[in-house]
Each structure stands twice: as C-alpha cells, then as structure tokens.
C-alpha cells in the first residue's frame, strides 16, 4: 500500500503541474480527518479543533515521507 502511494505521488508530481501542492493538500485533508476522528463533541467543533491543531510542519513532514 505504501509503495503504491509513493508511486502515485511521484507520478502526480511529474505529470500534473503543481503536483506537490496537490499532494500536500491530500496530506492536509488526511491529517485533519484523523484529528477530527480523534476529537469529541459536535461535528463542527471537532472539525474546527482539527483544523486548529494541524501544523504546517506536520503537513510538510508527511508529504516528504510520501515522496
């Protein structure tokens, strides 16, 4: 699974202009979803807390690990 994700990520970066930006957006969405699932309370508040807790360096670190 991880090898497939890496391969698709590299293809995305090569074939699509702005591929690294798209890959970063995918990673950001995945991190926010993980944080929202871990939170408690109403859906809107979980989402707001998840967006507030995700840091840019976390997104960059995850993106680099995929590439």
Backbone as a chain_set.jsonl record, in Angstrom:
{"seq": "XXXXXXXXXXXXXXXXXXXXXXXXXXXXXXXXXXXXXXXXXXXXXXXXXXXXXXXXXXXXXXXXXXX", "coords": {"N": [[0.815, -1.187, 0.0], [1.893, 1.283, 0.838], [3.994, 1.563, -0.959], [2.587, 1.803, -3.323], [1.256, 4.206, -2.883], [3.443, 5.958, -2.761], [4.411, 5.711, -5.384], [2.203, 6.639, -6.881], [2.13, 9.243, -5.909], [4.584, 10.283, -6.834], [4.151, 10.084, -9.618], [2.018, 11.866, -9.833], [3.288, 14.272, -9.174], [5.058, 14.505, -11.31], [3.497, 14.464, -13.654], [1.358, 16.29, -13.386], [1.024, 19.764, -13.373], [1.959, 21.611, -10.547], [1.837, 19.474, -8.861], [3.035, 18.787, -6.403], [1.831, 20.566, -4.701], [-0.811, 19.663, -4.841], [-0.482, 17.127, -3.744], [0.312, 17.869, -1.169], [-2.086, 19.041, -0.313], [-3.739, 16.817, -0.22], [-2.502, 15.376, 1.814], [-2.86, 17.184, 3.92], [-5.665, 17.122, 4.151], [-5.986, 14.471, 4.949], [-4.666, 14.474, 7.447], [-6.252, 16.301, 8.883], [-8.667, 14.913, 8.893], [-7.963, 12.677, 10.449], [-7.453, 13.927, 12.913], [-9.995, 14.97, 13.429], [-11.527, 12.658, 13.73], [-10.442, 11.712, 16.082], [-11.254, 13.561, 17.933], [-13.782, 14.864, 20.23], [-17.256, 15.657, 20.643], [-19.634, 17.908, 18.995], [-19.914, 17.722, 15.389], [-19.082, 20.031, 13.919], [-17.502, 21.437, 15.756], [-15.496, 19.569, 16.272], [-14.267, 19.495, 13.777], [-13.356, 22.156, 13.556], [-11.55, 22.25, 15.71], [-9.756, 20.312, 14.824], [-8.724, 21.486, 12.506], [-7.421, 23.62, 13.697], [-5.415, 22.387, 15.164], [-3.684, 21.068, 13.438], [-0.498, 21.425, 12.18], [1.65, 23.288, 9.979], [4.219, 22.269, 9.636], [3.814, 19.584, 10.216], [2.315, 18.756, 8.025], [4.199, 19.173, 5.979], [6.213, 17.381, 6.795], [4.861, 14.891, 6.596], [4.29, 14.904, 3.851], [6.852, 14.863, 2.767], [7.649, 12.363, 3.67], [6.057, 10.749, 2.12], [7.081, 11.176, -0.398]], "CA": [[0.0, 0.0, 0.0], [2.75, 2.459, 0.924], [4.731, 1.68, -2.217], [1.638, 2.296, -4.317], [1.041, 5.622, -2.586], [4.641, 6.679, -3.184], [4.451, 5.711, -6.842], [1.172, 7.554, -7.359], [2.566, 10.595, -5.551], [5.619, 10.698, -7.784], [3.503, 10.295, -10.911], [1.24, 13.083, -9.72], [4.203, 15.404, -9.219], [5.683, 14.591, -12.623], [2.542, 14.668, -14.731], [0.435, 17.394, -13.161], [1.649, 20.99, -12.862], [1.529, 21.846, -9.171], [1.582, 18.17, -8.25], [3.443, 18.779, -5.0], [0.781, 21.281, -3.993], [-1.956, 18.758, -4.754], [-0.108, 16.093, -2.78], [0.244, 18.5, 0.144], [-3.5, 19.207, 0.039], [-4.246, 15.493, 0.137], [-1.947, 15.057, 3.134], [-3.549, 18.051, 4.875], [-7.012, 16.588, 4.357], [-5.875, 13.232, 5.714], [-4.328, 14.807, 8.831], [-7.426, 16.911, 9.509], [-9.645, 13.845, 9.118], [-7.503, 11.889, 11.594], [-7.668, 14.723, 14.12], [-11.438, 15.097, 13.659], [-11.998, 11.381, 14.244], [-9.95, 11.546, 17.451], [-11.894, 14.54, 18.812], [-15.102, 14.588, 20.785], [-18.175, 16.778, 20.573], [-20.356, 18.04, 17.729], [-19.079, 17.61, 14.194], [-18.496, 21.324, 13.571], [-16.433, 21.776, 16.701], [-14.372, 18.65, 16.046], [-13.582, 19.948, 12.567], [-12.657, 23.4, 13.875], [-10.384, 21.905, 16.535], [-8.803, 19.567, 13.996], [-8.04, 22.468, 11.653], [-6.558, 24.45, 14.535], [-4.289, 21.64, 15.733], [-2.751, 20.602, 12.407], [0.559, 22.404, 11.931], [2.236, 23.243, 8.634], [5.394, 21.367, 9.626], [3.305, 18.211, 10.167], [1.948, 18.504, 6.629], [5.445, 19.074, 5.208], [6.876, 16.128, 7.187], [4.128, 13.766, 5.992], [4.474, 14.954, 2.406], [8.217, 14.388, 2.482], [7.734, 10.92, 3.897], [5.427, 10.087, 0.98], [7.949, 11.328, -1.579]], "C": [[0.862, 1.255, 0.0], [3.538, 2.655, -0.361], [3.828, 2.213, -3.325], [1.384, 3.783, -4.12], [2.23, 6.455, -3.023], [4.711, 6.79, -4.704], [3.421, 6.674, -7.412], [1.529, 9.001, -7.047], [3.621, 11.121, -6.499], [5.046, 10.946, -9.173], [2.698, 11.586, -10.915], [2.144, 14.304, -9.838], [4.816, 15.585, -10.593], [4.685, 15.015, -13.693], [1.676, 15.916, -14.588], [1.21, 18.625, -12.697], [1.101, 21.296, -11.464], [1.244, 20.558, -8.426], [1.957, 18.104, -6.783], [2.405, 19.516, -4.151], [-0.458, 20.409, -3.804], [-1.679, 17.663, -3.731], [-0.148, 16.637, -1.359], [-1.191, 18.693, 0.609], [-4.119, 17.878, 0.455], [-3.769, 15.106, 1.535], [-2.626, 15.9, 4.206], [-4.941, 17.521, 5.176], [-6.978, 15.311, 5.199], [-5.563, 13.506, 7.184], [-5.514, 15.438, 9.563], [-8.475, 15.84, 9.809], [-9.247, 12.98, 10.309], [-7.753, 12.625, 12.902], [-9.157, 14.827, 14.455], [-12.011, 13.796, 14.212], [-11.611, 11.185, 15.704], [-10.655, 12.483, 18.432], [-13.259, 14.091, 19.295], [-15.955, 15.839, 20.654], [-18.894, 16.822, 19.236], [-19.403, 18.094, 16.538], [-18.38, 18.93, 13.855], [-17.346, 21.712, 14.479], [-15.23, 20.851, 16.547], [-13.565, 19.099, 14.846], [-12.783, 21.214, 12.834], [-11.416, 23.135, 14.719], [-9.321, 21.19, 15.724], [-8.033, 20.522, 13.089], [-7.059, 23.323, 12.457], [-5.326, 23.696, 15.017], [-3.29, 21.144, 14.699], [-1.773, 21.725, 12.1], [1.145, 22.204, 10.541], [3.407, 22.283, 8.593], [4.977, 19.904, 9.62], [2.944, 17.825, 8.732], [3.202, 18.317, 5.784], [6.157, 17.765, 5.514], [6.195, 14.925, 6.549], [4.293, 13.732, 4.488], [5.851, 14.456, 2.014], [8.337, 12.894, 2.684], [7.063, 10.14, 2.763], [6.324, 10.116, -0.254], [9.273, 10.777, -1.246]], "O": [[0.594, 2.19, -0.754], [3.731, 3.787, -0.805], [4.272, 2.992, -4.168], [1.305, 4.534, -5.092], [2.06, 7.535, -3.589], [5.036, 7.849, -5.24], [3.726, 7.441, -8.326], [1.252, 9.891, -7.85], [3.561, 12.275, -6.923], [5.418, 11.916, -9.833], [2.702, 12.318, -11.906], [1.803, 15.266, -10.526], [5.071, 16.717, -11.005], [5.005, 15.842, -14.547], [1.305, 16.527, -15.59], [1.972, 18.546, -11.734], [-0.11, 21.239, -11.246], [0.484, 20.556, -7.458], [1.279, 17.442, -5.998], [2.137, 19.126, -3.014], [-1.076, 20.416, -2.739], [-2.555, 17.314, -2.94], [-0.591, 15.946, -0.443], [-1.487, 18.529, 1.793], [-4.932, 17.828, 1.378], [-4.537, 14.576, 2.338], [-2.937, 15.395, 5.284], [-5.35, 17.475, 6.336], [-7.836, 15.101, 6.056], [-6.121, 12.858, 8.069], [-5.751, 15.14, 10.733], [-9.1, 15.866, 10.869], [-10.106, 12.589, 11.099], [-8.207, 12.033, 13.881], [-9.538, 14.779, 15.625], [-12.89, 13.827, 15.074], [-12.35, 10.571, 16.474], [-10.654, 12.226, 19.636], [-13.811, 13.09, 18.839], [-15.432, 16.95, 20.564], [-18.785, 15.894, 18.435], [-18.237, 18.466, 16.673], [-17.191, 18.928, 13.535], [-16.337, 22.251, 14.025], [-14.085, 21.286, 16.674], [-12.334, 19.092, 14.877], [-11.644, 21.331, 12.381], [-10.358, 23.719, 14.48], [-8.127, 21.427, 15.907], [-6.821, 20.38, 12.923], [-5.999, 23.701, 11.958], [-4.288, 24.313, 15.255], [-2.153, 20.829, 15.05], [-2.179, 22.847, 11.797], [1.137, 21.099, 9.999], [3.575, 21.555, 7.614], [5.696, 19.061, 9.081], [3.229, 16.714, 8.284], [3.264, 17.404, 4.962], [6.653, 17.104, 4.602], [6.866, 14.038, 6.021], [4.422, 12.657, 3.902], [5.999, 13.714, 1.043], [9.055, 12.224, 1.942], [7.448, 9.007, 2.475], [6.318, 9.182, -1.056], [10.175, 10.791, -2.083]]}, "num_chains": 1, "name": "protein.A"}
